[in-house]
Every structure is written in C-alpha cells, then in structure tokens.
Amino acid sequence: MNHEVDLNYVRSMFSLAGKVAIVTGGSGALGKAVAQSLAAYCADVVVTGRTPETLEPDRKSTRLNSS
C-alpha cells in the first residue's frame, strides 16, 4: 500500500493565491515559520514586528528566495 503524499496536489487544494496574510510577531521563530508556510502556499504575506531592525534580515532573505 502506497502512503506517499503528492504535495503538488495538496498545494493545489489549499492554494492561497490571491490572498493576503498578515503575520504579527514575524521576527520570532514561530512567526517566521508561519510566514514561510503561507508564502509556500502562494499567499502574499505581510509581516509585522516591534522594530524594523529585527525584521530586516528576514526581509532580505525572503526577497532572495521569492520567485
């Protein structure tokens, strides 16, 4: 019995294309993981944090990884 999951099928079922997600606390580990997960499912993600300095490194790396 094959229990392999087709991730492309799952992504198409749960696509967030055309949706905007707002993630608060984006400079923390959990906020980063949530933002990355939402982006993986094609959401446009807005990330907020208390200070711009804590968000800047992730903003740069996200732009480098975005398609």
C-alpha positions as CSV (number, residue, x, y, z in Angstrom):
1,M,0.0,0.0,0.0
2,N,1.4,3.4,-1.1
3,H,1.0,6.1,1.5
4,E,3.1,8.8,-0.3
5,V,1.5,12.2,-0.3
6,D,1.5,14.2,-3.5
7,L,2.5,17.7,-2.2
8,N,1.6,19.4,-5.5
9,Y,-1.9,18.0,-5.2
10,V,-2.1,19.2,-1.6
11,R,-0.8,22.7,-2.6
12,S,-3.4,23.0,-5.3
13,M,-6.2,22.1,-2.9
14,F,-5.1,24.6,-0.3
15,S,-3.7,27.3,-2.6
16,L,-3.7,30.8,-1.1
17,A,-3.0,32.5,-4.4
18,G,-4.6,36.0,-4.5
19,K,-5.0,36.1,-0.7
20,V,-3.1,38.4,1.7
21,A,-2.0,37.1,5.1
22,I,-0.8,39.3,7.9
23,V,1.6,37.7,10.4
24,T,2.2,39.6,13.6
25,G,5.3,38.8,15.6
26,G,7.2,37.9,12.5
27,S,10.6,38.3,13.9
28,G,10.2,35.3,16.2
29,A,10.7,31.7,15.3
30,L,7.0,30.8,15.1
31,G,6.1,34.0,13.2
32,K,8.9,33.2,10.7
33,A,7.7,29.7,10.2
34,V,4.1,30.8,9.7
35,A,5.1,33.4,7.2
36,Q,7.2,31.0,5.2
37,S,4.4,28.4,5.2
38,L,1.8,30.9,4.0
39,A,4.2,32.1,1.3
40,A,4.8,28.4,0.2
41,Y,1.1,28.2,-0.5
42,C,1.2,31.3,-2.7
43,A,-0.2,33.9,-0.2
44,D,1.0,37.5,-0.3
45,V,2.4,37.8,3.2
46,V,2.7,41.0,5.3
47,V,4.9,40.5,8.3
48,T,5.0,42.9,11.3
49,G,7.2,43.1,14.4
50,R,8.0,45.6,17.1
51,T,11.1,47.0,15.5
52,P,12.2,47.2,11.8
53,E,15.7,46.0,12.8
54,T,14.5,42.6,13.8
55,L,12.6,42.1,10.6
56,E,15.3,43.4,8.2
57,P,17.4,40.2,7.9
58,D,14.4,38.1,7.1
59,R,13.1,40.6,4.6
60,K,16.4,40.4,2.7
61,S,16.5,36.6,2.7
62,T,12.8,36.3,1.7
63,R,13.3,38.5,-1.3
64,L,16.2,36.4,-2.3
65,N,14.1,33.2,-2.0
66,S,11.0,34.6,-3.6
67,S,10.1,33.7,-7.2
